[in-house]
Amino acid sequence: MLSQLQELFQRIDKSKIFQSFVIAVIVVSALTVGAHTYSLHPSVEFALHWMDIGITIFFLIELVIRYVASKGIKDFFSKGWNIFDFIIVVGSLYPAAGSTIFIARLLRIFRVLRLVSMIPELRLLVNSLLKAIPQMGYIALLMFVIFYIYAAMGSMLFADINPVLWGDVSISMLTLFRIATFEDWTDVMYETMAVYKLSWIFYLTFIFLTAFVFLNMMVGAILEVMSEEHRNAREEQADVDSLPATQGQINHLKAQLDELKALLEKK
């Protein structure tokens, strides 16, 4: 009986119709959360309240279906996305009453993130981003070093011109971040060029390093991991019989053929 129920829930969980319905409920949940930010008629607020309760119950049922469809508690929680969904669903069950109503609504907002766990393409993007973080961390560290060097130089050169922008290293780094985002950076440059005509070299080299070199390094690191994730996903989805044989498998088959040939020659 339990195995039949498990097989039934597995079919339901893998059904594209059911998955599409779950995605639709997540979208409706996101719309109801956004609707609460408007001034609505009490009857609409009442309807949204009961709709929110229904959505919460549906998410709980859907989570139970996935749990029963799995091979047990260890198998269910061995997948990171199941843990993520469990936290989101259980968090949305937090009672919205009294002083905790803000926390409850805040937890319900995160139900929108379940779109990531339901759509494979979004899961692939998030997994790629998470795996690229170590490489991006080293690039960010190198960027911080460049920011610090330029901030120290800018503070020593331009502090007398505009202490608000170049008064010390910390405020200089904030000014450099403004320059890196191209937020009215020419106004800052022309102000210093009035005193130091060659100060444009300072700005152009900084922009070249941060906006072009390091940004492209960040993009390259993410694209490399994404291409690897896409390749792994294709290999997982491919049928084992359709995969190309490895050199070791070919050598093993060749050895077996040689043995068979030797046995036939002896006869």
Phi, psi and chi 1 to 4 in degrees:
 res  aa     phi    psi   chi1   chi2   chi3   chi4
   1 MET       -  -43.0 -179.5   67.4 -178.8      -
   2 LEU   -67.8  -38.9 -177.6   60.4      -      -
   3 SER   -66.9  -37.1   60.8      -      -      -
   4 GLN   -65.9  -41.2  -67.4  178.0   -8.4      -
   5 LEU   -64.7  -38.3 -176.1   64.4      -      -
   6 GLN   -65.6  -42.4 -171.6  177.9   35.7      -
   7 GLU   -63.6  -39.8  -69.6  177.7    1.6      -
   8 LEU   -62.3  -46.1  174.8   63.1      -      -
   9 PHE   -68.3  -31.0  -79.2    2.0      -      -
  10 GLN   -65.8  -41.2  -75.7  176.2   -9.0      -
  11 ARG   -64.9  -40.8  -71.1 -162.9  -61.0  -91.0
  12 ILE   -65.1  -44.2  -65.9  173.7      -      -
  13 ASP   -64.3  -37.1 -176.8   44.9      -      -
  14 LYS   -86.0   -6.9  -66.1  178.3 -178.5  179.2
  15 SER   -67.1  129.8  171.6      -      -      -
  16 LYS   -67.8  -30.6  -70.4 -171.2  175.2 -178.9
  17 ILE   -64.7  -44.7  -63.1  175.4      -      -
  18 PHE   -64.8  -42.7 -179.9   72.1      -      -
  19 GLN   -64.2  -39.5  -68.5  178.5   -5.7      -
  20 SER   -64.9  -37.5  -60.8      -      -      -
  21 PHE   -66.3  -40.0 -175.7   72.7      -      -
  22 VAL   -62.2  -43.2  173.1      -      -      -
  23 ILE   -61.7  -40.9  -67.2  172.9      -      -
  24 ALA   -63.0  -40.7      -      -      -      -
  25 VAL   -65.0  -38.1  173.4      -      -      -
  26 ILE   -62.8  -41.2  -66.3  171.6      -      -
  27 VAL   -64.6  -43.1  173.0      -      -      -
  28 VAL   -62.5  -39.1  172.0      -      -      -
  29 SER   -61.0  -41.6  173.6      -      -      -
  30 ALA   -63.8  -39.3      -      -      -      -
  31 LEU   -67.6  -37.3  -65.8  175.9      -      -
  32 THR   -67.3  -37.5   56.7      -      -      -
  33 VAL   -63.5  -42.5  171.0      -      -      -
  34 GLY   -67.1  -33.5      -      -      -      -
  35 ALA   -65.7  -29.5      -      -      -      -
  36 HIS   -67.8  -15.1  -78.7  -64.2      -      -
  37 THR   -81.9   -7.4   61.8      -      -      -
  38 TYR  -100.6  160.8  -66.5   91.1      -      -
  39 SER   -83.7  108.6  -62.3      -      -      -
  40 LEU  -115.8  162.6  -57.8  172.7      -      -
  41 HIS   -66.6  143.8 -168.3  -88.3      -      -
  42 PRO   -52.9  -35.6  -27.4   34.0      -      -
  43 SER   -65.9  -37.7   59.7      -      -      -
  44 VAL   -67.4  -42.1  178.9      -      -      -
  45 GLU   -59.8  -39.8  -71.5  -79.5   -1.2      -
  46 PHE   -64.1  -43.6 -179.4   78.1      -      -
  47 ALA   -65.3  -40.4      -      -      -      -
  48 LEU   -65.9  -35.3  -71.9  175.3      -      -
  49 HIS   -62.6  -46.8  171.6   71.6      -      -
  50 TRP   -71.9  -31.7  -78.4  102.7      -      -
  51 MET   -64.7  -39.4 -173.7 -178.7  -64.9      -
  52 ASP   -64.2  -39.6 -174.4   72.7      -      -
  53 ILE   -63.8  -43.4  -67.2  175.2      -      -
  54 GLY   -62.2  -41.2      -      -      -      -
  55 ILE   -64.3  -41.2  -69.4  170.9      -      -
  56 THR   -62.0  -43.2  -57.2      -      -      -
  57 ILE   -65.2  -40.2  -65.7  173.0      -      -
  58 PHE   -62.4  -44.0  173.0   79.3      -      -
  59 PHE   -62.0  -37.3  -77.9  151.1      -      -
  60 LEU   -66.5  -42.6 -178.1   61.8      -      -
  61 ILE   -64.1  -42.0  -66.1  172.7      -      -
  62 GLU   -62.8  -37.9 -174.0  -97.3  -22.2      -
  63 LEU   -67.5  -38.6 -169.8   68.1      -      -
  64 VAL   -64.7  -40.0  170.8      -      -      -
  65 ILE   -61.0  -44.2  -70.8  173.8      -      -
  66 ARG   -66.6  -34.9  -90.1 -160.4  -71.7  160.0
  67 TYR   -67.9  -44.7  173.7   76.0      -      -
  68 VAL   -66.5  -34.6  175.8      -      -      -
  69 ALA   -70.1  -20.3      -      -      -      -
  70 SER   -78.8  177.6   64.8      -      -      -
  71 LYS   -92.8   18.9  -62.2  177.8 -178.3  178.7
  72 GLY   130.9  175.4      -      -      -      -
  73 ILE   -64.8  -35.5 -174.0  170.1      -      -
  74 LYS   -67.5  -42.3 -172.7  175.9 -179.8  179.7
  75 ASP   -67.2  -38.8  177.2   69.2      -      -
  76 PHE   -65.1  -47.8 -179.5   80.1      -      -
  77 PHE   -85.9    2.2  -73.5  105.3      -      -
  78 SER   -77.8  -14.6   64.2      -      -      -
  79 LYS   -99.2  125.2  -60.9  176.0 -177.7  177.7
  80 GLY   -60.3  -35.5      -      -      -      -
  81 TRP   -70.5  -29.6  -71.3  111.6      -      -
  82 ASN   -67.8  -39.7  -73.7  -17.9      -      -
  83 ILE   -62.8  -42.0  -62.0  173.7      -      -
  84 PHE   -60.3  -47.7  174.8   80.3      -      -
  85 ASP   -64.3  -38.8  -72.7  -18.0      -      -
  86 PHE   -61.5  -43.8  177.2   80.0      -      -
  87 ILE   -64.7  -42.3  -65.9  172.5      -      -
  88 ILE   -65.3  -45.2  -65.4  -62.8      -      -
  89 VAL   -68.2  -46.3  172.2      -      -      -
  90 VAL   -65.0  -38.2  172.1      -      -      -
  91 GLY   -63.2  -35.0      -      -      -      -
  92 SER   -72.9  -13.2   64.9      -      -      -
  93 LEU   -81.7   -4.1  -65.7  174.3      -      -
  94 TYR   -59.4  129.5 -166.0   82.0      -      -
  95 PRO   -65.1  128.7   23.5  -32.9      -      -
  96 ALA   -91.9   85.6      -      -      -      -
  97 ALA  -147.3  147.2      -      -      -      -
  98 GLY    61.7 -136.4      -      -      -      -
  99 SER   -75.2   -9.1   59.5      -      -      -
 100 THR   -91.0    4.5   62.9      -      -      -
 101 ILE   -63.0  -34.9 -172.1  168.4      -      -
 102 PHE   -66.5  -43.1  173.3   74.7      -      -
 103 ILE   -63.6  -41.4  -60.6  174.8      -      -
 104 ALA   -62.7  -45.5      -      -      -      -
 105 ARG   -65.7  -36.7  -72.6 -175.4  176.8  179.5
 106 LEU   -63.8  -41.1 -169.4   62.9      -      -
 107 LEU   -66.4  -35.0  -70.6  171.3      -      -
 108 ARG   -69.8  -26.4  -79.2  167.6  168.9   76.3
 109 ILE   -61.7  -36.4  -68.6  172.1      -      -
 110 PHE   -70.3   -7.2  -73.0  101.5      -      -
 111 ARG   -65.0  -22.6  -68.1 -169.4  -56.4 -158.6
 112 VAL   -62.1  -30.8 -177.0      -      -      -
 113 LEU   -65.2  -13.2  -70.7  174.4      -      -
 114 ARG   -66.7  -16.6  -66.8 -154.7   59.0 -148.6
 115 LEU   -58.3  -34.5  -82.3  174.6      -      -
 116 VAL   -64.0  -42.2  178.0      -      -      -
 117 SER   -76.5  -21.5   64.0      -      -      -
 118 MET   -89.2  -29.8  -67.9  -58.4  -59.0      -
 119 ILE  -100.1  117.7  -58.6  176.6      -      -
 120 PRO   -58.2  -37.8  -23.2   32.5      -      -
 121 GLU   -63.6  -38.9  -70.9   76.4   11.1      -
 122 LEU   -69.4  -38.1  -68.3 -178.8      -      -
 123 ARG   -60.5  -39.6  -71.5 -157.6  -56.4  -93.3
 124 LEU   -63.5  -41.8 -173.5   65.4      -      -
 125 LEU   -64.4  -44.7  -70.9  175.3      -      -
 126 VAL   -67.0  -41.8  173.6      -      -      -
 127 ASN   -61.4  -40.1  -71.6  -26.2      -      -
 128 SER   -64.3  -42.3  -58.4      -      -      -
 129 LEU   -64.6  -42.2 -178.0   60.3      -      -
 130 LEU   -65.3  -40.3  -67.7  175.6      -      -
 131 LYS   -72.7  -22.8  -70.2 -174.8  177.7 -178.8
 132 ALA   -84.9  -10.8      -      -      -      -
 133 ILE   -58.2  -43.4  -75.0  176.7      -      -
 134 PRO   -57.1  -44.9  -26.1   35.6      -      -
 135 GLN   -66.1  -41.5  -61.3 -179.2   34.9      -
 136 MET   -65.4  -29.5  -67.2  169.9   62.1      -
 137 GLY   -63.6  -41.5      -      -      -      -
 138 TYR   -67.3  -37.9  -71.0  111.6      -      -
 139 ILE   -65.2  -42.2  -61.4  172.6      -      -
 140 ALA   -63.3  -37.2      -      -      -      -
 141 LEU   -64.0  -42.6  179.1   60.5      -      -
 142 LEU   -65.1  -38.0 -176.3   57.4      -      -
 143 MET   -62.9  -39.9  -75.9 -176.6   65.7      -
 144 PHE   -62.0  -40.1  175.2   79.6      -      -
 145 VAL   -61.8  -44.8  171.9      -      -      -
 146 ILE   -64.6  -42.8  -62.3  -60.0      -      -
 147 PHE   -58.6  -43.3  -96.9   79.2      -      -
 148 TYR   -66.1  -42.6 -172.1   83.9      -      -
 149 ILE   -63.2  -47.8  -68.0  172.1      -      -
 150 TYR   -67.2  -34.6  -87.9   84.7      -      -
 151 ALA   -65.6  -41.5      -      -      -      -
 152 ALA   -64.7  -42.6      -      -      -      -
 153 MET   -63.2  -45.1  -68.6  171.2   56.4      -
 154 GLY   -63.6  -37.9      -      -      -      -
 155 SER   -66.0  -39.6 -178.1      -      -      -
 156 MET   -71.5  -34.3  -71.0 -174.2  -68.8      -
 157 LEU   -87.1  -39.8  -67.8  172.2      -      -
 158 PHE  -114.3    5.7  -49.4  134.6      -      -
 159 ALA   -61.6  -36.5      -      -      -      -
 160 ASP   -72.7  -25.3  -64.8  -25.9      -      -
 161 ILE   -76.8  -47.6  -60.8  174.1      -      -
 162 ASN  -147.7   91.4 -168.4  -23.6      -      -
 163 PRO   -65.9  -19.7   22.0  -31.6      -      -
 164 VAL   -66.5  -35.6  176.5      -      -      -
 165 LEU   -97.2  -27.7  -62.5  178.5      -      -
 166 TRP  -129.0   23.7  -54.1   99.7      -      -
 167 GLY   -62.8  -39.2      -      -      -      -
 168 ASP  -148.3 -179.6   52.3   47.8      -      -
 169 VAL   -64.8  -41.9  172.0      -      -      -
 170 SER   -64.4  -47.5   58.5      -      -      -
 171 ILE   -69.5  -29.0 -163.3   67.0      -      -
 172 SER   -67.4  -37.3  -63.8      -      -      -
 173 MET   -65.8  -35.6  -68.8 -175.4   71.1      -
 174 LEU   -66.4  -39.5 -172.7   59.7      -      -
 175 THR   -64.5  -39.3  -57.2      -      -      -
 176 LEU   -66.8  -34.8  -71.3  173.6      -      -
 177 PHE   -63.9  -39.4 -177.3   78.2      -      -
 178 ARG   -61.2  -41.1  168.4 -174.6  169.3 -178.3
 179 ILE   -66.9  -40.9  -66.1  169.0      -      -
 180 ALA   -64.8  -27.8      -      -      -      -
 181 THR   -91.9    5.1   56.6      -      -      -
 182 PHE    61.5   30.3  -59.8  107.4      -      -
 183 GLU   -86.4   95.8  178.7   63.0   28.5      -
 184 ASP    49.9   39.7  -66.7  -27.4      -      -
 185 TRP   -70.9  -25.5   71.5  -84.2      -      -
 186 THR   -67.2  -30.7   52.8      -      -      -
 187 ASP   -63.0  -39.7  -64.6  -20.7      -      -
 188 VAL   -66.9  -41.7 -179.0      -      -      -
 189 MET   -66.2  -46.2 -178.2 -178.2   68.1      -
 190 TYR   -65.2  -29.4  -69.6  140.6      -      -
 191 GLU   -65.6  -40.8 -175.6 -179.2   36.9      -
 192 THR   -80.1  -28.2   57.8      -      -      -
 193 MET   -67.1  -22.7  -77.6 -178.6   63.1      -
 194 ALA   -64.6  -24.1      -      -      -      -
 195 VAL  -105.3  -47.4  180.0      -      -      -
 196 TYR  -114.3  104.4  -59.6  104.0      -      -
 197 LYS   -65.4  -27.8  -68.5 -175.9  178.8 -179.4
 198 LEU   -93.0   10.6  -65.2  178.8      -      -
 199 SER   -67.4  -12.9   62.9      -      -      -
 200 TRP   -62.5  -27.0   58.2  -90.7      -      -
 201 ILE   -61.5  -39.6  -60.7  174.6      -      -
 202 PHE   -58.2  -46.2  173.2   87.3      -      -
 203 TYR   -74.0  -43.2  -62.8   97.4      -      -
 204 LEU   -67.4  -40.7  -67.0 -173.2      -      -
 205 THR   -66.3  -38.2   53.8      -      -      -
 206 PHE   -65.0  -45.4  174.3   76.5      -      -
 207 ILE   -64.6  -39.1  -70.9  174.1      -      -
 208 PHE   -61.3  -42.8  176.5   78.0      -      -
 209 LEU   -70.2  -46.4  -73.4  172.2      -      -
 210 THR   -82.3  -52.5   55.0      -      -      -
 211 ALA   -75.9  -27.0      -      -      -      -
 212 PHE  -108.4  -54.4  -60.7  132.4      -      -
 213 VAL   -71.4  -58.4  176.5      -      -      -
 214 PHE   -68.9  -35.9  -68.9  121.6      -      -
 215 LEU   -63.8  -42.4 -178.9   60.8      -      -
 216 ASN   -67.7  -32.1  -73.4  -32.9      -      -
 217 MET   -64.7  -40.7  -71.3  173.9   67.0      -
 218 MET   -60.9  -48.3  -72.4  -83.0 -167.2      -
 219 VAL   -62.3  -41.4  173.7      -      -      -
 220 GLY   -62.4  -40.9      -      -      -      -
 221 ALA   -63.4  -42.2      -      -      -      -
 222 ILE   -67.3  -43.2  -63.7  174.0      -      -
 223 LEU   -64.9  -36.4  -71.2  177.3      -      -
 224 GLU   -63.2  -45.4 -178.3 -178.2   -1.4      -
 225 VAL   -67.6  -38.4  176.1      -      -      -
 226 MET   -63.2  -41.6  -76.5 -174.3   63.4      -
 227 SER   -64.2  -37.5   61.1      -      -      -
 228 GLU   -66.9  -40.9 -176.7  179.0   -9.6      -
 229 GLU   -64.9  -40.3  -74.2  -67.0  -55.0      -
 230 HIS   -62.8  -41.0  -83.4  -71.0      -      -
 231 ARG   -65.0  -42.8 -175.6  169.2   58.6 -106.9
 232 ASN   -64.4  -38.4  -66.7  -23.7      -      -
 233 ALA   -65.3  -39.3      -      -      -      -
 234 ARG   -66.2  -38.2  -74.9 -164.2  -61.0  -91.3
 235 GLU   -67.6  -36.3  -70.2  177.2   -3.0      -
 236 GLU   -68.7  -36.1  -70.9  177.9    0.4      -
 237 GLN   -80.6  -22.2  -67.3  175.8   -1.0      -
 238 ALA   -71.1  147.9      -      -      -      -
 239 ASP   -70.3  139.8 -174.0   10.2      -      -
 240 VAL   -58.8  -39.1  176.8      -      -      -
 241 ASP   -67.9  -23.5  -64.5  -27.8      -      -
 242 SER   -88.0   -6.9   65.0      -      -      -
 243 LEU   -76.2  143.5  -66.8  175.5      -      -
 244 PRO   -67.6  145.7   24.2  -32.8      -      -
 245 ALA   -72.8  146.1      -      -      -      -
 246 THR   -82.5  167.0   62.2      -      -      -
 247 GLN   -64.3  -35.4 -172.7   62.4   39.7      -
 248 GLY   -64.3  -40.2      -      -      -      -
 249 GLN   -66.0  -39.0  -68.8  172.1  -28.4      -
 250 ILE   -64.6  -43.4  -65.9  173.6      -      -
 251 ASN   -64.3  -39.4  -67.3  -24.6      -      -
 252 HIS   -64.9  -42.6 -179.0   67.5      -      -
 253 LEU   -64.9  -38.1 -179.1   60.5      -      -
 254 LYS   -65.0  -39.7 -174.6  177.7  179.7 -178.1
 255 ALA   -64.8  -39.9      -      -      -      -
 256 GLN   -64.8  -39.1  -71.4  179.7  -27.7      -
 257 LEU   -65.6  -38.5  -69.7  173.7      -      -
 258 ASP   -64.5  -41.0  -69.2  -21.1      -      -
 259 GLU   -63.7  -43.0  -69.0  177.5    1.0      -
 260 LEU   -64.2  -39.4 -179.1   61.5      -      -
 261 LYS   -64.1  -40.0 -176.0  178.0  178.9 -178.6
 262 ALA   -65.8  -39.8      -      -      -      -
 263 LEU   -64.9  -38.8  -70.7  173.2      -      -
 264 LEU   -67.6  -36.3  -68.9  173.4      -      -
 265 GLU   -68.5  -33.3  -71.2  176.9   -8.4      -
 266 LYS   -67.5  -34.4  -73.5 -179.6 -179.3 -179.8
 267 LYS   -73.9      -  -67.0  179.5  178.3 -179.5
